[in-house]
Amino acid sequence: MRLPAHRRLTIGAALLAAVAAVAPAATAHAAVVTGPVVTPAGVSAAPPPRPDLDALVGALRNTTAAGAPGAVARFTGGGRPVARAVGVRDRASGAAMDPRARFRIGSVTKTFSAVVLLQLAAEGRLGLDDPVERHLPGLLPDGDRITVRHLLSHRSGLADYTDAMFEHTVPGFEAVRNRVFTPRELVGLSLREPRTTQPGAAYAYSNTNFVIVGMLIEKATGKGLAQEYERRIIKPLGLDHTAYVHPAASVPGRHVRGYLHPDGAGAPLVDSTEQTASWAQAAGAMISDPADLTTFMSALLGGRLLPPRMLDAMLAMSPTDTAGTRFYGLGLRRYDLTCGVQVYGHTGTVQGYYTYAFATRDGRRALAAMANTSNRGGANTALGGSLEAVFCGGKSASAAVGRGFGATPRPAPADADLPERG
Ligand code: REX
């Protein structure tokens, strides 16, 4: 993908500055650089590591070994896109996992919602530091102290109503799978609980924040969420397999069936494909596929969806773990991989589906990975190994683990080089 002019100029200028900084005075203009040059923006002049596709398949097999019926990943960067799939997308029919099939992306929706809201901010229709009270008067008792930025960065202190909703996994899911909530009802559930922090004081992940982001989008535009995702992101990028179908309960077109793990050991998986996902709304109700997700993340990081000022705001990160390897910006995560590469994107969990969608800072390399299960932490962690495999290549810590997993007795039922979507 070609970078827009302003990104190319920034990178070019930063590279020149870096070369000048390391070159001896007499050769300052010779621009002969032998080692890798890393600019302040983290853009390396050395060629990026080649994805380790054996390690990628290893990560996907680890995911199915940990309880997912199937797993799939698609990587773009450099040459032809590659996809790998293992296991099944439908346990009843036995249909193989398919890189062209759609699924529920959970909280990757938050990145779409953040982009729409930041576009509105760029248009001057609201300010990132506006109190929520200004736009949604009376919604929150402390709406004059909670800002739009607090919502996008999970610093509002509003409790996550989904913790109580899904305390008991299968009964919790069955109680809401056919329900249609208004966003106000969901916010009401959160307000019944104590605040987790003072507004702005600390990061505390909460779906409530992004339900309100959805309300702000509808308030500022006077249009429904589906229309705004469509007009501002889906159409311009040609994401034909991406949609906000709420409150429709089915996943349109060729799709992956999702299987929820009950809390009790040994209980049969619950087919959770059909649901309104109304509990998630702008925090997690979208549907997409691997190709659309890599296109979206590349376009976002490549500067094609937001002006630089708004992309910079999105990329201002706070740590979310004590190890200092995970961060959150505005509707965007950053993971620092073992090889030193930083990737930006989001993870997602809805009943039956785990998703990862990440790209490098320049948007040139991107990965979308999905497993058709949830409530199975081991499967989610194993799927995360796909990030190391493709972005770190042979240098990744998990590449060795992935190869070691070749000892698995069962070959991957489907192992596809990208048959592009019809
Ligand atoms: C809800 C419970 C999980 C799922 C949730 N999902 O909050 C949002 C999301 C939309 O994608 N968040 C993830 C259920 C973490 C993210 O940002 O990466 N768990 C399940 C239970 C547990 O029911 N008792 O695993 O399917």
Residues whose N, C-alpha, C, O or C-beta is under 5 A from the ligand:
A	BS01	REX	G106 S107 T162 F166 E167 H168 T169 A280 A283 G284 T347 G348 T349 V350 Q351 G352 S374 N375
